[in-house]
Amino acid sequence: MDAVAAIPVEKLSWSRISIYRDCPRRFRYRYVERVPEERVSAALPFGGAFHQAAERIAEARMAGWSIPSVEVLAGEYERAWRESVKRAPALQYAKGEDEATLRATAHRMLEAYLEFALTESGQVLAIEQEARFAVGGVPMVARLDLVELRGDELVVTDLKTAKSIWNANKIREAMPQLVAYAYAVVPFVEALGVKRIKPRFIVITKAKQPKVQVLEPVATADDAKRLKELVQETAKGVCAEVFPRHEGWQCAQCAFREECLGKDL
Ligand code: SF4
């Protein structure tokens, strides 16, 4: 599909596709009109700061340094959180949450993730690597949290923070994203002489006793077909400037609620 080259935004990514599917109007505000956000869910800077702290572990593994303690990781979380909220508009916390409870949650999650990471033995090749590729003729970009060599496998990991462990429906829903990550590393397969690409999710829960769930589901031809359709449908909608409102539960947390629905809500 040629028209895709004329997408009035940069390349598509999985998060852009998800936003378009949740609400095309929100996509328009964020990526086409670049309307300033009115508020941001605290879950976003939380997730970003957690990722940055977790990255320190991968960095140490890659460089052969000693693995940082949980106190060092917690310090990194704090630094990244402060940096992120300094730039953010009003923060919107979930019920029962505030900065202190999130800090305590992050500490527990980092403890759990550190314990898991100490058991990992792959050779870290890349951290937060940007990869450009195409799906169904549509240019895409992905940021890969972690790429490792494990025997003759290339392991591509996406770290997720979640309220609870993922069930079968959630895993199925996310399968096209794993297929996209596999496409993203195809160019490295020959150069590295690997036999298989293993994309996976590692989900760390925000529970009182956080769990680390490692998901390595095998993608099917149907998952690849779904990815291609999702990408092409999104690209078509964006090119044709189809941005209807999808009003629903997501409006309560939307960063553009007043712009979209007015100030009286
Ligand atoms: S307020 Fe609701 S309908 Fe409007 S952009 Fe946000 S999610 Fe979409």
Residues whose N, C-alpha, C, O or C-beta is under 5 A from the ligand:
A	BS01	SF4	C23 R25 R26 R245 H246 E247 Q250 C251 C254 F256 R257 C260
